[in-house]
Amino acid sequence: MTEQLAIDGGLAEFPDGPPTWPTCDDAVRDSVLAALTDGGWGRYEGEYSERLREQLRQMHNVEHVVLCASGTIAVEMALRGLRIGEADEVLLAGYDFSGNFRAVECLAARPALVDIEPRTWCLDAEQLMGAASPATKAIVVSHLHGGLADMEQIRDWADDNAVAIVEDACQAPGSVVNLESAGSLGDVGVLSFGGSKLLTAGRGGALLTNDSSVRQRIRVHYERGNQAAPLSELQAAALIPQVESLDERNQRRRNSVERLLRQLDCGQLRAVANPAGRGAASYFKVAFALTDQHLSRDEYLRAFRAEGLALDDGFRGFTRRSNSRRRVVGELTHAARAAEQTLVLHHPVLLQPPAVVDRVARAINKVCAQLGQRARD
């Protein structure tokens, strides 16, 4: 007899719901308590921020690290540091985080949209040929949903066209791309420490660069007696031990994703897949494209969530933005599909024991099997 889905009144695979994030972490607690005890929590700048900056310098092999209030403001800082302004154009993927589009507009520059690779959900380097206009000054490249952008080919194109790269590693801290840390392969890299991220302080971000002139322009614009969009010492204290454990946790996430995907028997879902040799992802999200032509994404999401899984839809993307706000390079076929079809599994369950990952696979297979049968009926 087929097991009844939770959405139909059956027993949920995870009746208590998905694991919460952030987890209770003794090392984070001890670091925050130390900052509370020694008074560091109340300082504008102190040893915790400097220790975090040094960790990020070493991790990304960069000279300058600017800590700030969010990954979104870090993208804006990066573009300002690269002297992007009115009448300039910035290339970005047609499927991406909405804040990147708005960061370009905040500088009175204009976004120009490029399609994505269908298997990685990242900007497609193959589509860049002929993409630059005389106004193109920068490109924002995001590593999304466990996908890794082809930074080697993008770097070659950018150098040939005198275009600066902002590498958005907000979803990918600790990922390895072309043997380097994600965030270190552009002219400027950005990180996010938002509440759901792999490195979290509730809010916060960082900018990474080897370009002293970029650092100086950011200092001129954002330092107004003190940093206008700061990260606090208390946030830095919470982040320091997380950076120390990032590599180990990322490997656990990779192992869990491999285990999960091996067990999935669901023809309606196509998972993110990076080409061999591109690198090792860190999986803030695990992306799936829903290929079912009969039932909607919302129907699948309701069924998955009823089983206690943290599955959500992806970004809305930019394919429906008005032409007055953007330029489009070629067709945005895959970006449009991603906006309509993407489902993403949130990362906390990937740190659970293998038996829990097996239950996730079981729940996904159960939902897909029964909804697929309904579609056929």
Secondary structure, DSSP 8 states (H G I E B T S, - for coil): -----GGGT---SSTT-S--SS---HHHHHHHHHHHHHSGGG-SS-HHHHHHHHHHHHHHT-SEEEEESBHHHHHHHHHHHTT--TT-EEEEESSS-HHHHHHHHHTT-EEEEE-B-TTT-SB-GGGGTTT--TTEEEEEEE--TT----HHHHHHHHHHTT-EEEEE-TT-TT-EETTEETTSSSSEEEEE--TTSSS-SSSBEEEEES-HHHHHHHHHHHBSSSBSS---HHHHHHHHHHHHHHHHHHHHHHHHHHHHHHH---TTEEE----TTSEE---SEEEEEE--SSS-HHHHHHHHHHTT--EEE----STTS-GGG-EE-S--HHHHHHHHHEEEEEGGGGGS-HHHHHHHHHHHHHHHHHHHHHHH-
